Amino acid sequence: MAGVGDLGSNASRVASTAAELCSLIGAGWDCWGISTPTGYLLEVFEFSQDNTTRKRESCSSYLLLPGENVWRYQTRGVLYALGLVFCFIGLATITALYMRAMEMIVKQTRKVSRKNPVTGIVEVQHEKIWNSTVADITLLALGTSSPQISLAIIDSIQHLGDLYIEGLGPGTLVGSAAFNLLPTLAICVLVPVGGTVKRIEKTRVFAVELTWSIWAYIWLYIMLKVSSPDEVSLWEALLTVLQFPLLILHAYAEDRNCPYISISFWTRKVLNWAQETGGNDLKQNQNFSPDDSYDDSGWEDKFKKVFGWLQYRNVATSKHPVGNGHHELGELTYETSLSFSSRDDDRVESPSANQPQLTGNIQTNPSDSVFLHDNYLMSEAGPEQEISVREQWRSQLHTAMTVKVLRDENGKEIVPPFTQLLWHMITFFWRVLFAFIPPTSFGHGWPAFFCALICIAGISTFTIQLANLFGCVSGINRYAISIIVLASGSSFPDLIASKIAVERGNTADSGIANINTSNCINVFVGIGVPWLLQVCYNRIKYGQGLGTETKGLSFSVTVYFAVFTLCWLWVFFRRYHFGGELGGPRNWARASSAFFLSLWVLFVLLSCLRVYNLI
């Protein structure tokens, strides 16, 4: 009992000490104190009327460890910053897997029977199920934007019945759009190397997507500042959501008039073939296109040689001039040498084997056919699906847990550099965790796609919570934190997806399309769906709309469109001067990247100065 009494008296002394100090400092300060083994810990904060500095008690989250709220702010700030960096690494890792799964889905084909208008013969053809433009908008842009969309929908459900939306307001969307555009372009412009350029080929589709990305934020301003200031009505929320399918239909209709452009996938060619009919001019060069392909994610070490036959018909050749009447076929013998090269369009190397060498010989004789023998390397397979998936899963885990072995020109192993070992240690947790996701070759990529989507949403949720805690303990204005940290955390999957799309694609279409359509989706779906849910509930229960905070929206939209215009003018200049939007001379690419980043810094700086009433 004495111990309890002493504890109570100590607590009261701590409280009285803190109260006495605060009374001496003045009412404009906030005090907080605890007892420690070496004495007392007192922290004093400046009181802020606009809530830019918050009390320690408000820095709470379901992520906190027991007693974490009594740690020093400096310690918590450093830990939260390191946690954000770690989460960004995880997002980059899982987004790469997400892109592989998406590509497996997009490359699916179906058999279609069509009647040849010339021969009248019904021909069976293979065509892709997914249109590339629709896939860019739905699977790529909508998928990578799913974390912020799902969080917004969950938050709206939790606050059903509220007549006013609290929080950072629509101005945060503008900050997210600026991050999607400027830092993403700054990264993508550096992707092509060696002076190569990648340009937009589907210019009309690009014009449609760019126009919609401009209209999305004009519509946001009209809705909240002109039509019904500081309020969202039912028809506005409904019209906002309906504009997303209109965007898809508009882009698809425009794409149908564009030449089809294929996307390079992470697959390997299995067997190539080509066929020529008689009556055509002799081709000195023949390019063979892949007839089929298979996923490379579960590459195994067991290989054996198999022989593929590439056959074409050869017309019989007469040794005498052909005249009227019947002529006997003679025999023509000739020798020739042909060189064959295997071009790897995918530019993907097996982690455990070299590229298969294409060797061949051609035989000429009086027969009506010529056969070309090609040597390929093929992985041994057991029962369909069962063993294949198991082996690929095992290969994923093995690759995730081991450091990649480097070899010199003589085939001897090289000790990995320290930086590679350090990076392996940093990414080990994420690599092993994501290795449990089903291989992308299983189920046409759909299981891996949804698993990766869930992981992206989960990590993004964790990232946003850490960003909120970092902003709380640092005392930085919430709006400044939102356009810097929250926008980065929620939009980072879009940045990685655009980078990978540029790396894997032969053009810049998919990478830039993801930028424009993601900004559209943030408005039409990201706030449209949550607003529609809340407005419908309020209309049914209260007969009212939904109020929202629009402070600073006009300024943010103005600054955004200013940097938006400068950005795209420079992109168009690059297309005119270098022949493509991305890549080009390395010094110019670096200068372009620095220019895009400087525009983003300018946007953030002006927005922060506005928040602190300095401009």
Secondary structure, 3 states (H helix, E strand, C coil): CHHHHHHHHHHHHHHHHHHHHHHHHCCCEEEEEEEECCEEEEEEEECCCCCCCCCHHHCCCCCCCCCHHHCCHHHHHHHHHHHHHHHHHHHHHHHHHHHHHHHHHHCCEEEEEEECCCCCCEEEEEEECCCHHHHHHHHHHHHHCHHHHHHHHHHHHHCCCCCECCCCCCHHHHHHHHHHHHHHHHHHCCCCCCCCEECCCCHHHHHHHHHHHHHHHHHHHHHHHHHCCCEECHHHHHHHHHHHHHHHHHHHHHHCCCCCCCCCCCEEECCEECCCCCCCCCCCCCCCEECCEEECCCCCCCEEEEEEEEEEECCCCCCCCCCCCCCCCCCCCCCCCCCCCCCCCCCCCCCCCCCCCCCCCECCCCCCEEEEEEEEEEECCCCCCHHHHHHHHHHHHHHHHCCCCEECCCCCEECCCHHHHHHHHHHHHHHHHHHCCCCCCHHHHHHHHHHHHHHHHHHHHHHHHHHHHHHHHHCCCHHHHHHHHHHHHHHHHHHHHHHHHHHHCCCCHHHHHHHHHHHHHHHHHHHHHHHHHHHHHHHHHCCCCEECCCCCHHHHHHHHHHHHHHHHHHHHHHHHHHCCCEECCHHHHHHHHHHHHHHHHHHHHHHHHHHCCCC
